Structure formats: C-alpha cells, structure tokens
Amino acid sequence: EEMKEYKDRAENLMAQNHKFQLEQHEIDKEHKEFVNQIERERDSLTRDLEDVKLCKEGLEEQMKTVDDAMDNLKQKLDDLKASNDELKRECDKKAVEISSLQKMQVEAARDKNQAEHMQRFVDMTMKLKTQRAELAEKESLQKQLEDLKAENSQLKQQMFHSEMTRRELHNQIQDLKGNIRVMVRVRPFLRHDGDNKFTPLRFEADKRGLAINSSGKEHKFKFDHVFDASTSQSQCFEEVSALVQSALDGFNVCLFSYGQTGSGKTFTMQGAPDGEMRGMIPRSIEK
C-alpha cells in the first residue's frame, strides 16, 4: 500500500514536471517573439535616425549656401548704399542745376542759343531718370536681402527641430537596448602569463554569448556584447559610441570597467596616448 502511495506521488510529480516544461516552453517562445519585435523596432528607429541625419546634413548645406549668399548680398548692399548716397548728393546737385536751367529756359526764349540750352535740359532729365532707376534697383536688392534673412531664419528653425528629433530617436534606441548593459572583453594570452594552460573559450556567433570549458564541463554565460581577443580599441569604442553621443546630448551616462588586476581595464579605458591604441576616454574626448 505504501508503494502504491509512493507510486501515485511519483506520477503526480512527473505530471507536474511535464506541465511545468510545457509552460516553460511557452514562456521561452513568447520571450523570443518579444526580443524579435524589439529588434525590428530598433532597426526601424535606426533607419529613421539615419534619415534625420541626412536631412540635417542637407539643411546644414542649404544654410551654408544661404549664409554665403547673404554675405555677398550684404557686401553688395553696402556698396549700393555708398553708391546711393553718392547718387543722392548728385541728384541734389542736379536738382539745383535743373532749377537753374529752368530759369535759363525763360531767358533763352529771347536768346538765339535756346535750342542748345533745351538740349542740355533734356540730357539732365534723362540722367535723373537713370539715377531714379538705379535707386529702384537698390530698393529691390534690399527686399531680396530681407527675403533671404527670413529664409535663413526658417532654415535655422528646421535644423533645430531636426536636431531635437535626432536626439529623441537616439534616446529611444538606447532605451530599447537597455539602460544597464554588461559587456565582456577577453584579452589575448600574453607571454608573462607563463606556460600554464588557459581555459578554452567558445564565442557564440551573435557576439552575445560565451562558454567556458572547465573540468570537462561547459559553462555558458550571456552578455549584451562579447569582445573576443582580436577586437581592436576602435571596435570597442564603436559599440559604446552611441552612449557617448547620449552624454553629449545631455543625458546622464556612466561607463566603467571591472575586473581583476592585469585583466586589461586600464588598457581598455585609457590605452595609449595616441594612435590606434587610444582607449575609450581619449576617443570620447575627441568625439
């Protein structure tokens, strides 16, 4: 009877274990679908960020062109203002001369040289009309300058909105990747490490997993990213450069290395003073 009771308990435990395995399988399936969905959303946001960057570069090029045009127009306007002042003085002088010529016209009616004085009056009138036309052209250039100023202001506003959109999309991508990330970097085997055999490592293809073979058993670990021994300083910085950009955009960011003495913390963060061996800190300052 006790054997039967133990047998019933064992069957119940096996049934519960089978049920638990089915539930665990469903949970793993839902987790995988959720991760795939996050990856798709991150790719979409990344493409949107690239489009915003291209739009920003286009706007910067347009602003540079407008600024150059404005500088040229300002120089031309200054020249036209100086010329305008000179023309105004000339006009005032000519107005006095015209008034004098009008008086002379009355007197020239009794003078045999009336035709000569009239021709001079006509010439002065035509010159005055030409000067008025030049003054109208200057006013038109002034209006063009004001229009360019308004267009420049609008382009600056568009650039500001584009920069805000880029920061927002960049921050969303960083949130999707996770606010806390753990990455591991494996340094190469050095000569001063001695002749002792080191533990074999196996890196997963997606660069997010690491397996250590110890005493015939394989222990697997998962990280946000795994850098193998061949990874360069520039490749490491490329992975964290997005966080540096977030810091430049005004968000709080902290990057630190952790490990035992001789594991390569200082080399990763500080590196050499210059060249390809520069670490994360000097590369961040350069960015």
Backbone as a ProteinNet text record, in pm:
[ID]
protein_1_A
[PRIMARY]
EEMKEYKDRAENLMAQNHKFQLEQHEIDKEHKEFVNQIERERDSLTRDLEDVKLCKEGLEEQMKTVDDAMDNLKQKLDDLKASNDELKRECDKKAVEISSLQKMQVEAARDKNQAEHMQRFVDMTMKLKTQRAELAEKESLQKQLEDLKAENSQLKQQMFHSEMTRRELHNQIQDLKGNIRVMVRVRPFLRHDGDNKFTPLRFEADKRGLAINSSGKEHKFKFDHVFDASTSQSQCFEEVSALVQSALDGFNVCLFSYGQTGSGKTFTMQGAPDGEMRGMIPRSIEK
[TERTIARY]
85.3	0	88.6	198.8	288.9	356.1	389.9	448.9	353	226.6	126.2	116.5	121	111.9	233.4	355.7	474.6	466.9	409.2	396.7	303.8	193.2	98.5	165.3	242.1	310.6	411.3	481	578.8	509.8	395.2	321.8	273.2	225.5	180.4	296.3	412.1	529.3	571.6	565.7	602.2	504.1	376	274.6	297.1	326.6	352.3	478.4	581.6	705.2	680	597.4	564.6	488.5	394.9	318.6	410.8	505.1	598.9	686.2	729	810.7	734.1	603.7	520.7	506.5	483.9	470.8	602.6	715.3	845	870.3	826.7	842.1	761.9	638.7	555.6	619.5	674.7	738.1	859.6	940.7	1057.9	1015.2	905.5	857.5	811.7	736	690.3	807.6	909	1026.1	1101.5	1114.3	1183.3	1108.4	972.9	893.6	908.2	911.5	926.1	1062	1169.2	1302.5	1308.2	1246.5	1243.2	1171	1059.1	983.8	1066.1	1140.5	1226.6	1334.3	1393	1497	1441.9	1317.8	1258.3	1233.4	1182.5	1158.2	1289.5	1394.2	1523.2	1577.6	1564.7	1611.1	1534.4	1400.6	1319	1361	1385	1427.4	1565.5	1652.7	1785.8	1777.1	1688.4	1671.6	1615.9	1519	1463.8	1571.5	1662.1	1769.7	1863.9	1894.1	1981.1	1916.7	1782	1711.4	1718.5	1702.5	1708	1848	1953.4	2089.7	2111.2	2060.8	2075.2	2002.8	1880.6	1803.4	1878.5	1940.1	2015.5	2134	2206.7	2320.9	2277.4	2159.8	2108.1	2075	2011.7	1975.9	2100.4	2204.8	2328.4	2392.8	2387.1	2443.1	2365	2229.4	2146.5	2175.7	2191.7	2221	2354.9	2453.8	2583.4	2571.5	2492.6	2472	2402.2	2297.9	2223.5	2312.1	2396.1	2486.6	2583.9	2637.9	2729.6	2659.3	2533.8	2457.3	2429.1	2398.8	2371	2495.4	2612.1	2735.8	2760.4	2737	2755.8	2657.6	2532	2429.9	2457.9	2507.8	2541.4	2651.5	2754.4	2862.4	2811.6	2723.6	2667.8	2579.2	2503.2	2416	2497.3	2609.1	2694.9	2747.1	2789.1	2836.8	2726.2	2605.5	2492.2	2452.7	2462.6	2430.5	2527	2656.4	2755.1	2726.9	2695.8	2663.9	2535.7	2439.7	2312.1	2332.7	2417.3	2446	2509.5	2601.2	2666.2	2565.1	2473	2371.6	2275.8	2243.4	2155.1	2219.4	2347.6	2418.5	2421.4	2442	2443.8	2306.8	2200.1	2063.4	2032.3	2075.3	2052.5	2124.1	2246.8	2323.2	2255.3	2206.7	2140.6	2007.5	1938.8	1812.6	1836.4	1945.6	1980.7	2011.2	2084.1	2117.3	1991.7	1896.8	1771.7	1694	1689.6	1620.3	1684.1	1816.6	1886.4	1858.4	1853.5	1825.6	1684.5	1589.4	1453	1446.8	1525.3	1530.5	1595.1	1701.4	1770.3	1680.5	1586	1495.4	1407.8	1362.6	1277.9	1356.3	1482.3	1565.7	1608.6	1621.4	1669.3	1566.4	1441.6	1338.1	1372.8	1446.4	1485.7	1629.3	1684.2	1824.4	1834.5	1925.8	1944.4	1992.1	2052.4	2104.8	2002.5	1871.9	1766.3	1772.1	1796.6	1799.4	1910.1	2026.3	2137	2102.5	2041.1	2000.9	1892.6	1801.9	1696.4	1754.3	1854	1916.9	1986.6	2048.2	2113.7	2009.9	1897.9	1790.4	1740.6	1723.8	1678.1	1779.4	1907.5	2011.5	2009.9	1994.2	1989.7	1866.5	1753.8	1631	1649.2	1712.4	1736.2	1832.1	1932	2025.9	1956.3	1863.5	1789.1	1700.8	1638.8	1556.3	1641.8	1764.1	1853.7	1890.8	1918	1952	1834.7	1713.2	1594.6	1578.9	1609.4	1600.4	1701.8	1824.4	1926.4	1882.3	1816.7	1766.4	1658.6	1572.8	1468.8	1531.2	1641.5	1710.5	1770.3	1823.2	1877.6	1769.1	1652.6	1541.9	1500	1505.1	1471.9	1573	1701.4	1804.5	1787.1	1744.5	1719.1	1608.8	1503.7	1392.9	1439.2	1526	1579.2	1660	1735.5	1814.6	1724.2	1614.3	1520.4	1457.4	1425.9	1368.7	1468.1	1595.7	1698.4	1716.2	1706	1715.1	1601.4	1479.3	1364.6	1382.5	1434.2	1456.5	1563.1	1668.2	1774.4	1720.4	1633.2	1572.8	1487.7	1414.6	1330.7	1416.1	1529.5	1617.8	1681.2	1715	1769.9	1667.8	1540.5	1434.4	1417.7	1421.5	1408.9	1525.9	1646.1	1762.8	1748.4	1694.4	1675	1577.8	1464.4	1365.6	1425.2	1507.1	1569.4	1664.5	1741.3	1832.9	1756.4	1643.1	1562.7	1506.3	1462.4	1409	1518.4	1641.6	1752.8	1783.8	1785.1	1813.8	1706	1579.7	1470.4	1479.4	1503	1513.7	1636.1	1747.5	1868.4	1844	1774.7	1747.4	1653.6	1555.1	1464	1539.6	1637.2	1716.7	1796.8	1856.1	1933.2	1843.3	1719.4	1626	1589.8	1574.9	1541.5	1657.9	1779.6	1894.6	1909.6	1850.7	1859.7	1937	1887.7	1954.9	2082.6	2087.3	2207.5	2256.4	2380.3	2434.6	2566.2	2583.5	2704.4	2775	2898.4	2977.3	3105.3	3158.5	3280.9	3383.2	3508.7	3618.6	3724.6	3763.2	3863	3996.8	4094.8	4226.5	4303.7	4400.5	4479.5	4574.3	4621.7	4717.3	4854.2	4914.1	5040.8	5157.8	5279.4	5396.4	5421.8	5399	5426.2	5321.5	5217.9	5120.8	5178.3	5293.5	5356.7	5313.6	5353.9	5322.1	5199	5131.4	5012.4	4905.2	4834.2	4724.4	4608.5	4556.4	4442.1	4312.6	4205.8	4076.3	4025.1	3992.4	3940.4	3808.3	3793.4	3671.9	3604.8	3472.3	3395.4	3301.6	3312.6	3230.3	3112.5	2994.2	2876.4	2878.5	2813	2818.7	2755.6	2653.2	2585	2660.9	2781	2865.1	2793.2	2704.7	2634.6	2648.8	2720.9	2735.4	2879.4	2912.2	3047.7	3037.7	3112.5	3112.6	3254.2	3268.6	3398.5	3399.2	3501.2	3515.3	3608	3552	3629.3	3602.8	3708.5	3699.7	3603.2	3604.2	3519.5	3375.6	3341.5	3204.9	3206	3102	3091.2	2992	3037.7	2953.9	2924.4	2796.5	2756	2714.9	2749.8	2715.4	2660.5	2566.6	2506.2	2538.8	2575	2603.9	2537.7	2539.4	2487.9	2581.2	2711.3	2807	2933.9	2997.5	3122	3228.8	3341.7	3455.7	3560.9	3598	3699.1	3838.9	3942.2	4079.2	4128.8	4065.5	4110.4	4042.9	3953.5	3880.4	3973.7	3967.7	4053.4	3987.1	4066.9	4015.2	3903.9	3920.9	3819.3	3687.9	3696.4	3574.7	3501.6	3576.7	3514.5	3445.3	3514.6	3454.7	3331.6	3333.8	3217.5	3092.4	3110.6	2995.3	2937.1	3022.5	2974.3	2962.8	2995.6	2993.2	2853.4	2750.4	2613.7	2585.5	2643.3	2626.1	2700.4	2817	2890.4	2808.3	2741.7	2656.1	2540.7	2485	2377.7	2427.9	2551.9	2608.5	2624.1	2668	2680.9	2545.1	2439	2303.4	2243.2	2314.5	2266.4	2212.9	2221.9	2172.3	2285.5	2245.9	2343.2	2388.6	2519.5	2576.3	2699.1	2713.8	2831.8	2887.8	3017.9	3088.3	3204.5	3214	3326.8	3364.8	3492.1	3543.4	3566.3	3546	3556.4	3627.3	3721.5	3791.8	3912.9	3977.1	4091.3	4214.1	4317	4440.5	4502.2	4539.4	4601.5	4502.7	4372.6	4272.9	4255.5	4312.2	4306.3	4213.5	4175.1	4081.9	4142.6	4265.9	4330.6	4356.2	4397.9	4422	4294.3	4182.9	4055.8	4010.8	4016.2	3963.6	4060.9	4191.4	4288.3	4369.2	4429.3	4506.6	4632.2	4680.4	4799.4	4761.6	4862.2	4831.1	4776.6	4822.8	4773.9	4781.7	4734.7	4735.5	4614.1	4619.1	4505.9	4484.2	4583	4569.8	4503.1	4451.1	4380.9	4259.7	4233.4	4124	3992.4	3894	3760.3	3759	3837.8	3835.3	3887.8	4010.8	4056.3	3969.6	3915.3	3827.9	3698.7	3646.6	3524.3	3550.2	3667.6	3700.9	3712.1	3770.3	3781.5	3643.7	3549.4	3415.3	3342.2
-120.9	0	125.4	126.7	241.1	257.3	142.2	150.1	213.5	179.1	238	386.9	425	568.8	642.6	581.9	644.8	652.7	547.3	545.4	654.6	674.1	782	917.7	935.7	1063.2	1087.7	980.7	995.3	1032	970.4	1002.6	1146.4	1189.5	1329.9	1426.1	1393.5	1480.7	1484.5	1367.4	1364.3	1445.5	1437.5	1516	1664.4	1702.4	1844.9	1891.6	1803.7	1840.1	1859.1	1769.9	1783.2	1913.4	1944.4	2068.9	2190.2	2183.5	2294.9	2312.2	2201	2209.7	2272.7	2237.4	2298.4	2448.1	2485.5	2629.3	2701.5	2636.7	2699.1	2716.6	2616.6	2627.4	2745	2763.5	2876.4	3009.6	3015	3139.2	3171.5	3067.3	3089.2	3136.7	3079.8	3119.3	3263.7	3304.1	3443.5	3538.7	3496.5	3582	3602.3	3495	3506.5	3599.7	3586.3	3676.4	3821.2	3844.9	3980.5	4039	3956.1	4003.2	4036.6	3952.6	3980.2	4109.6	4132.4	4256.9	4378.5	4366.4	4477.8	4505.5	4397.5	4413.9	4485.5	4446.6	4513.7	4661.5	4691.6	4832.5	4910.6	4846.4	4914.8	4942	4843.8	4864.4	4977.5	4980.9	5087.9	5223.8	5233.9	5361.4	5401.3	5300.7	5330.3	5389.7	5330.6	5386.3	5527.6	5549.2	5685.8	5783.1	5738.4	5826.5	5860.5	5762.5	5788.5	5889.9	5875.1	5971.4	6111.7	6120.9	6252.8	6312.4	6226.4	6275.6	6329.7	6254.8	6300.8	6432.9	6443.3	6567.9	6682.3	6653.1	6756.4	6802.9	6706.5	6744.4	6830.1	6794	6874.4	7015.5	7027.3	7160.1	7241.5	7174.8	7246.6	7298.6	7217.6	7261.1	7379.3	7373.1	7484.2	7610.5	7594.5	7710.6	7773.6	7688.1	7740.4	7819.8	7766	7836.7	7969.7	7967	8091.1	8192.2	8144.9	8236.8	8301.6	8220.9	8277	8380.6	8346.9	8441.2	8569.2	8555	8673.2	8761.5	8696.1	8774.3	8853.2	8785.5	8854.3	8969.2	8944.1	9048.9	9165.3	9131.1	9238.8	9327.3	9261.4	9338.2	9424.3	9363.5	9437.5	9551.7	9523.7	9627.2	9744.7	9711.1	9818.8	9904	9835	9909.4	9994.5	9935.2	10009.4	10127.3	10110.4	10221.3	10337.1	10302.4	10407.3	10476	10391	10448.6	10530.7	10482.6	10553.9	10691.6	10695.8	10825.7	10921.5	10865.9	10948.9	10997.5	10906.1	10944.6	11049.5	11034.5	11135.2	11274.3	11276.3	11405	11459.7	11366.9	11409.5	11459.3	11387.4	11429.5	11569.7	11592.3	11725.7	11832.7	11797	11893.8	11917.3	11805.8	11818.8	11892.3	11872.1	11944.1	12094.7	12134.7	12277.4	12322.4	12234.9	12270.8	12278.6	12184.7	12187.1	12315.3	12352.5	12477.5	12595.7	12591.5	12699.4	12695.4	12569.7	12557.7	12605.4	12579.4	12626.2	12779.7	12842.5	12989.5	13033.4	12956	12990.2	12968.3	12869.2	12840.5	12962.5	13031.1	13150.3	13259.8	13272	13374.1	13334.3	13197.9	13152.1	13169.4	13200.1	13222.3	13341.2	13434.8	13553.1	13540.8	13421.6	13401.9	13311.5	13339.7	13257.9	13116.8	13095.7	12964.5	12883.1	12912	12843	12691.7	12646.4	12503	12431.2	12499.3	12437.9	12419.1	12520.5	12510.6	12404.3	12393.7	12292.8	12150	12133.4	12001.3	11962.3	12064.4	12038.1	12000.2	12063.7	12031.3	11887.9	11849.5	11713.5	11611.1	11638.9	11545.9	11527.9	11640.2	11631.3	11553.8	11572.3	11499.2	11348.9	11309.4	11167.5	11107.7	11185.1	11136.6	11117.4	11210.5	11198.5	11073.6	11043.1	10922	10796.3	10798.7	10683.9	10662.3	10773.8	10764.4	10711.7	10754	10703.4	10552.9	10506.1	10362.8	10284.8	10339.7	10274.1	10267.6	10376.2	10377.9	10271.7	10251.8	10148.8	10009.6	9990	9861.1	9832.5	9936.3	9919.5	9878.4	9939.4	9903.4	9758	9712.4	9572.5	9476.8	9514.5	9431.6	9427.6	9540.2	9543.1	9446.2	9441.6	9349.2	9204.1	9174.1	9038.7	8998.1	9094	9065.7	9031.5	9104.5	9076.1	8938.5	8901.7	8769.2	8658.6	8680.5	8580.7	8567.4	8678	8671.5	8587.8	8608.2	8530.6	8382.6	8351.6	8211.5	8148.4	8225.1	8174.5	8143.2	8230.3	8206.3	8079.8	8058.3	7938.2	7811.5	7817.4	7701.3	7670	7773.2	7750.2	7682.6	7724.8	7663.1	7516	7486.8	7348.4	7263.7	7321.3	7248.2	7219.2	7314.5	7293.4	7179.7	7178.9	7071	6935.4	6934.6	6809.4	6756.9	6846.6	6804.8	6748.7	6812.1	6761.4	6622.7	6604.4	6473.8	6367.7	6404.8	6308.6	6266.7	6363.3	6330.3	6238.1	6267	6184.6	6041.3	6025	5890.8	5817.5	5889.8	5827.1	5778.4	5857.5	5817.8	5697.6	5692.4	5578.1	5449.3	5459.1	5340.5	5292.5	5387.6	5349.1	5285.6	5336.6	5276.4	5134.1	5111.4	4976.6	4879.7	4927.6	4841.3	4810.4	4895.2	4870.9	4980.9	5023.3	5129	5079	4951	4892.2	4779.4	4789.1	4687.8	4633.4	4506.5	4439.7	4377.6	4419.4	4367.7	4305.9	4207.1	4140.8	4146.7	4171.8	4173.5	4073.6	3983	3879.6	3924.7	3941.8	3983.7	3862.6	3883.1	3770.1	3713.5	3591.6	3525.8	3589.7	3644.4	3716	3626.9	3668.4	3587.8	3579	3688.6	3685.5	3605.2	3553.5	3468	3330.7	3298.4	3168.8	3064	2939.7	2828.7	2751.7	2799.4	2727.6	2727.6	2617.8	2609	2695.4	2774.9	2858.6	2787.3	2826.9	2761.7	2790.9	2689.3	2712.7	2790.4	2879.9	2961.5	2935.8	2949.4	2938.6	3057.9	3135.2	3254.4	3221.2	3266.2	3244.6	3340.1	3299.8	3375.5	3512.9	3527.9	3657	3755.2	3716.1	3800.1	3843.2	3758.8	3787.9	3675.7	3570.5	3456.5	3410.3	3347.1	3299.3	3168.1	3067	2937.8	2906.2	2862.5	2827.8	2678.1	2609.9	2467	2446.4	2400.4	2381.3	2242.2	2164.6	2029.2	1940.6	1960	1876.9	1923.8	2031.4	2084.1	2222	2245.9	2375.3	2464	2583.8	2680.5	2796.5	2824	2926.6	3053.8	3170.5	3299.8	3388.7	3474.8	3567.1	3710.9	3793.4	3934.9	4016.6	4149.1	4236.6	4238.2	4215	4205.1	4137.8	4059.7	3990.6	4031.8	4086.4	4121.6	4012.2	3947.4	3842.9	3905.3	3821.3	3869.8	3949.6	3933.7	4005.4	4140.4	4178.3	4304.7	4423.6	4523	4641.6	4746.9	4849.5	4959.2	5033.7	5054.7	5126.7	5048.3	4914.8	4833.9	4840.4	4841.3	4854.4	4989.6	5096.6	5230.5	5244	5177.5	5183.6	5130	5028.2	4969	5062.3	5144.5	5232.3	5377.8	5408.2	5547.2	5607.2	5521.8	5573.8	5628.7	5565.9	5615.9	5747.5	5760	5886.5	5997.9	5965.9	6065	6105.2	6009.3	6041.8	6138.4	6118.5	6211.2	6351	6358.4	6487.9	6554.2	6473.7	6527.8	6572.2	6547.3	6597.3	6492.3	6363.6	6258.3	6208.2	6156.5	6102.6	5963.8	5947	5820.5	5787.1	5659.3	5614.2	5488.6	5491.5	5376	5342.7	5219.4	5181.4	5036.9	5005.1	4869.5	4803	4670.7	4595.4	4464.3	4428.6	4302	4296.3	4181.1	4162.5	4233.2	4244.2	4310.7	4238.9	4319.8	4262.8	4216.4	4237.6	4189	4283.5	4405	4496.1	4613.4	4647.6	4758.9	4892	4920.1	5047.6	5057.4	4947	4948.5	4981.3	4923.2	4948	5091.8	5144.8	5277.9	5388.6	5371.6	5477.9	5449	5330	5292.8	5376.6	5384.7	5463.6	5610.6	5703.6	5846.7	5881.4	5812.4	5842.1	5715.5	5726.8	5612.3	5522.9	5405.2	5312.5	5252.4	5261	5202	5296.1	5411	5501.4	5430.3	5456.8	5390.2	5465.6	5422.1	5479.2	5626.3	5663	5800.1	5900.4	5883.8	5982.1	5984.1	5869.8	5868.3	5943.5	5932	6004.6	6155.4	6198.4	6340.6	6393.5	6313.7	6355.5	6368.9	6281.2	6286	6412.9
0	0	0	77.1	76.8	-59.8	-122.8	-256.2	-354.7	-342.4	-430.8	-407.3	-278.7	-247.1	-304.8	-288.8	-344.7	-496.9	-554.7	-699.6	-747.7	-676.1	-711.9	-700.1	-593.1	-576.1	-689.7	-724.5	-833.1	-963.3	-990.7	-1113.9	-1110.6	-993	-982.1	-1006.1	-947.2	-966.7	-1112.4	-1179.2	-1322.5	-1404.9	-1369.1	-1442.4	-1421.4	-1295	-1269.1	-1342	-1344.8	-1415.4	-1564.7	-1623.3	-1765.8	-1792.2	-1702	-1716.6	-1705.9	-1612	-1594.8	-1719.9	-1780.5	-1900.9	-2015.8	-2027.7	-2133.2	-2110.4	-1983	-1953.9	-1980.6	-1945.2	-1970.4	-2120.5	-2199.5	-2344.3	-2399.8	-2350.2	-2396.1	-2357.3	-2236.1	-2190.8	-2277.9	-2309.3	-2395	-2533.2	-2583.5	-2716.4	-2716.7	-2611.3	-2602.5	-2585.1	-2507.1	-2488.2	-2619.8	-2699.2	-2827.2	-2921.2	-2925.1	-3010.5	-2966.1	-2833.1	-2781.9	-2820.3	-2809.2	-2846.6	-2995.6	-3080.7	-3225	-3254.6	-3184.1	-3203.9	-3164.8	-3053.4	-3009.2	-3113.5	-3171.7	-3272.3	-3395.4	-3436	-3553.4	-3526	-3407.3	-3372.2	-3366.1	-3313	-3306.4	-3447.4	-3538.5	-3677	-3743	-3718.3	-3777.3	-3724.6	-3593.9	-3535.3	-3585.8	-3606.1	-3658	-3798.8	-3883.2	-4018.2	-4012.9	-3922.1	-3906.9	-3863.9	-3775.3	-3728.5	-3843	-3929.9	-4044	-4138.2	-4160.6	-4246.7	-4188.3	-4054.6	-3989.9	-4004.4	-3991.3	-4007.7	-4148.7	-4251.1	-4389	-4409.6	-4351	-4361.3	-4295.4	-4180.2	-4108.4	-4193	-4255.5	-4338	-4456.3	-4516.6	-4627.1	-4584.2	-4467.2	-4415.8	-4383.4	-4328	-4298.2	-4426.6	-4533.9	-4661.6	-4716.5	-4705.4	-4751.1	-4671.1	-4537.3	-4453.6	-4491.7	-4521.4	-4561.3	-4690.7	-4786.8	-4913.5	-4891.2	-4805.3	-4776.9	-4707.6	-4611.7	-4541.5	-4638.9	-4732	-4832.7	-4918.2	-4960.3	-5042	-4964.2	-4834	-4751.7	-4738.5	-4718.9	-4709.4	-4838.1	-4953.5	-5081.1	-5097.4	-5058.4	-5071.1	-4976.3	-4854.5	-4760.6	-4817.7	-4876.6	-4936.1	-5051.1	-5132.3	-5245.3	-5197.1	-5086	-5030.9	-4977.5	-4907.4	-4857.9	-4972.4	-5080.8	-5197.8	-5258.4	-5263.2	-5320.3	-5232.8	-5099	-5009.6	-5031.2	-5042.4	-5067.4	-5200.8	-5301.3	-5432.7	-5426.9	-5345.4	-5332.1	-5270.1	-5165.1	-5102.7	-5203.3	-5283.8	-5384.1	-5487.5	-5525.1	-5623.5	-5567.5	-5437.9	-5377.3	-5378.5	-5343.1	-5347.8	-5490	-5584.9	-5725.3	-5768.2	-5717.7	-5752	-5697.9	-5570.7	-5512.5	-5594.4	-5634.1	-5715.1	-5849.5	-5908.6	-6038.3	-6026.6	-5911	-5892	-5891.5	-5827.7	-5827.8	-5969.4	-6040.9	-6178.6	-6265.8	-6242.2	-6320.7	-6293.5	-6162.1	-6128.7	-6200.4	-6204.2	-6274	-6422.8	-6476.2	-6619.7	-6655.3	-6563.4	-6588.8	-6597.9	-6510.4	-6518.4	-6648.4	-6684.2	-6808.5	-6929.7	-6918.2	-7028.9	-7061.1	-6954.5	-6974.6	-7046	-7002	-7063.9	-7204.4	-7225.6	-7356.6	-7466.4	-7427.6	-7530.3	-7617.7	-7554.1	-7630.5	-7678.5	-7659	-7695.4	-7817.9	-7903	-8023	-7989.5	-7869.6	-7830.4	-7749.5	-7770.3	-7693.7	-7715.7	-7836.4	-7867.7	-7790.5	-7775.5	-7703.7	-7556	-7495	-7354.1	-7332.7	-7427.1	-7416.2	-7422.3	-7511	-7521.5	-7390.3	-7329.8	-7201	-7094.5	-7096.8	-7001.5	-7022.1	-7151.4	-7181.1	-7133.1	-7154.4	-7109.4	-6957.6	-6887.1	-6741.2	-6693.9	-6763.1	-6726	-6746.1	-6857.3	-6883.9	-6780.5	-6740.2	-6639.3	-6505	-6473.5	-6349	-6350.7	-6465.2	-6476.6	-6457.1	-6513.4	-6498.1	-6351.2	-6282.1	-6140.2	-6058.3	-6094.9	-6024.6	-6046.7	-6170	-6198.2	-6115	-6099.1	-6017.4	-5870.9	-5825.4	-5688.1	-5667.9	-5767.7	-5760	-5756.4	-5831.1	-5830.4	-5692.8	-5628.2	-5494.1	-5394.8	-5407.5	-5318.9	-5340.5	-5468.5	-5498.1	-5434	-5440.5	-5376.8	-5225.1	-5168.9	-5025.6	-4987.2	-5071.1	-5046	-5057.5	-5156.9	-5171.6	-5048.8	-4994.3	-4874.2	-4756.5	-4741.2	-4632.2	-4649.7	-4776.3	-4802.2	-4767.6	-4801.1	-4768.1	-4617.3	-4545.4	-4399.6	-4342.2	-4395.8	-4347.6	-4378.5	-4499.6	-4537.3	-4449.1	-4417.4	-4330.2	-4190.9	-4140.3	-4009	-4010	-4119.8	-4130.6	-4136.3	-4211.1	-4219.1	-4083.6	-4007.7	-3874.3	-3784.3	-3798.5	-3718	-3756	-3888.1	-3933.3	-3882.1	-3882.5	-3833	-3684.4	-3609.5	-3465.3	-3440.3	-3514.2	-3497	-3537.1	-3644.3	-3687.7	-3580.7	-3517.1	-3411.9	-3292.6	-3256.9	-3145.6	-3177	-3304	-3344.8	-3339.1	-3384	-3379.8	-3236.5	-3145.4	-3005.9	-2948.9	-2982.5	-2929.4	-2981.3	-3113.3	-3170.9	-3116.2	-3103	-3048.7	-2906.6	-2825.5	-2687.4	-2683	-2775.9	-2781.2	-2813.5	-2905.3	-2941.2	-2820.7	-2747	-2628.8	-2523	-2508.6	-2412.5	-2453	-2585.1	-2632.4	-2606.1	-2616.5	-2590.3	-2441.6	-2355.8	-2211.4	-2142.7	-2025.3	-1951.1	-1883.2	-1850.3	-1789	-1880.1	-1927.3	-2018.3	-1961.8	-1978.9	-1931.6	-2052.8	-2075.5	-2186.8	-2129.9	-2199.1	-2153.1	-2266.9	-2228.2	-2325	-2279.5	-2367.9	-2337.9	-2396	-2309.6	-2358.7	-2410.4	-2499.2	-2551.4	-2445.7	-2467.5	-2378.2	-2399.6	-2292.7	-2301	-2256.1	-2294.8	-2263.3	-2113.6	-2041.4	-1897.6	-1820.4	-1890.9	-1823	-1791.6	-1850.1	-1823.9	-1924	-1898.4	-1987.3	-1943.4	-1838.6	-1791.4	-1898.3	-1902.9	-1999.4	-1951.7	-2042.8	-2006.3	-2046.9	-1982.4	-2004.7	-2145.6	-2224.1	-2359.6	-2354.2	-2448.9	-2458.4	-2592.1	-2591.1	-2715.8	-2723.4	-2833.3	-2851.1	-2942.9	-2903.6	-2987.5	-3107	-3214.7	-3339.6	-3326.9	-3243.4	-3231	-3143	-3090.6	-3006.1	-2878.2	-2829.6	-2704.5	-2603	-2639.3	-2550.8	-2542	-2429.4	-2404.5	-2325.7	-2368.1	-2299.3	-2254.9	-2128.7	-2070.8	-2040.2	-2091	-2068.8	-1949.9	-1840	-1717	-1661.2	-1644.6	-1587.8	-1666.9	-1798.4	-1883.1	-1892.9	-1822.4	-1828.1	-1892.4	-1968.5	-2037.6	-1963.4	-1926.4	-1855	-1949.9	-1972.2	-2067	-1992.7	-2053.1	-1996.6	-2107.7	-2072.7	-2168.3	-2128.7	-2228.2	-2205.9	-2316.5	-2298	-2404.4	-2525.3	-2501	-2611.6	-2560.2	-2647.3	-2612.2	-2712.7	-2662	-2745.2	-2728.4	-2840.3	-2829.4	-2827.8	-2822.2	-2805.4	-2925.5	-3042.2	-3161.8	-3178.3	-3088	-3100.9	-3077.1	-3167.2	-3154.1	-3065.7	-3030.2	-2948.9	-3022.4	-3153	-3229.8	-3236.6	-3244.6	-3247.7	-3114.3	-3003.4	-2870.9	-2858.6	-2904.4	-2892.7	-2982.3	-3098.8	-3187.8	-3119.6	-3033.8	-2965.7	-2859.8	-2795.9	-2688.2	-2732.9	-2859.5	-2904.4	-2897.9	-2912.7	-2903.1	-2763.8	-2660.7	-2523.6	-2504.5	-2568.4	-2562.2	-2627	-2739.7	-2805.6	-2715.1	-2639.6	-2545.4	-2438.4	-2392.7	-2293.9	-2352.7	-2479.9	-2546.3	-2565.3	-2579	-2593.8	-2461.1	-2349.3	-2220.9	-2127.1	-2162.3	-2075.5	-1984.1	-1867.8	-1773.6	-1819.1	-1835.6	-1883.4	-1798.3	-1763.3	-1687.7	-1754.2	-1787.8	-1843.4	-1748.1	-1701.7	-1617.9	-1647.8	-1620.8	-1642.6	-1507.9	-1504.1	-1379	-1408.6	-1324.8	-1342.9	-1251.2	-1249.8	-1161.4	-1217.4	-1136.2	-1176.9	-1297	-1399	-1518.2	-1622.7	-1600	-1697.1	-1815.8	-1808.6	-1923.7	-1905.3	-1781.2	-1757	-1802.3	-1755.4	-1789.5	-1939.1	-2000.9	-2145.7	-2220.8	-2179.7	-2249.2	-2232	-2109.4	-2082.9	-2122.4	-2094.8	-2121.3	-2248.4	-2257.6	-2374.4	-2389.8	-2514.9	-2545.5	-2564.5	-2553.7	-2570.4	-2707.6	-2811.9	-2946.3	-3031	-3154	-3243.6	-3223.4	-3285.7	-3281	-3143.4	-3055.3	-2922.3	-2821.9	-2865.8	-2775.1	-2715.9	-2587.8	-2518.2	-2530.7	-2448.9	-2456.8	-2413	-2312.2	-2259.4	-2362.8	-2419.5	-2519.6	-2645.2	-2684.2	-2802.6	-2773.8	-2650.7	-2614.2	-2614.9	-2564.1	-2563.3	-2706.6	-2796.6	-2936.4	-3001.5	-2966.2	-3025.1	-2982.3
[MASK]
+++++++++++++++++++++++++++++++++++++++++++++++++++++++++++++++++++++++++++++++++++++++++++++++++++++++++++++++++++++++++++++++++++++++++++++++++++++++++++++++++++++++++++++++++++++++++++++++++++++++++++++++++++++++++++++++++++++++++++++++++++++++++++++++++++++++++++++++++++++++++++++++

